[in-house]
């Protein structure tokens, strides 16, 4: 899925965990991305976007 997704998984944060932090924890994607080792906020945003697309 890409390097940023791999970085998220490498640090043990599941996609569901990222989604929960962003959508229900009202955390900024930049904070979540930094926490899981992504270079910028787009990594966290893409995880959330892909997960929501799969749920449809």
N, C-alpha and C positions, 0 to 999 in steps of 0.2 A: 504493500500500500504506500510505501514511501518512507523516506528517512525519518521524517518527523513522527510518523505513527510508530515506527520502530523504537524511536527514542522514548516515547510515552510508555510503550510496553516494557522496555528495558528497565525502567525505574519502578515497575510493578504497579503502576496506576492503570486500572482497567479503563476501557472506553466508557463503561457505565459510570465509573467513578468520576471521570472527567466531565461527562454530561451532567451528573448530579451536582457537581461543584459549580458548574457554569449556570445551568438552568434553575436549579432549586436552591443552591447555596448562594446564588446571586454574587458569585465571584467573577472577576474580570478574566477573560480568556488569557490576557497577558500574564496575570498572576499564576494561573493554572499551568500555562505553558512553561513559565520560568521554573515552577516547582518540579515539573517532570522532565526538565532538561531540554526542552525545545528552544530553538534559537529566538523565536519571536512568537507573537500571539497567533499567527496564522496556523501554527501546528495544533494548538488547542481548538481553534475554531473549526479546522478541517475535521478533526475527530468528531466533534459535536455534529457538524453538518452531515458527515457520512453516516453516523449512527441514526440520525433522524430520517435520512433518506431510506435506509434499510428498513426502518419501522413502518414506512408507508405501505 
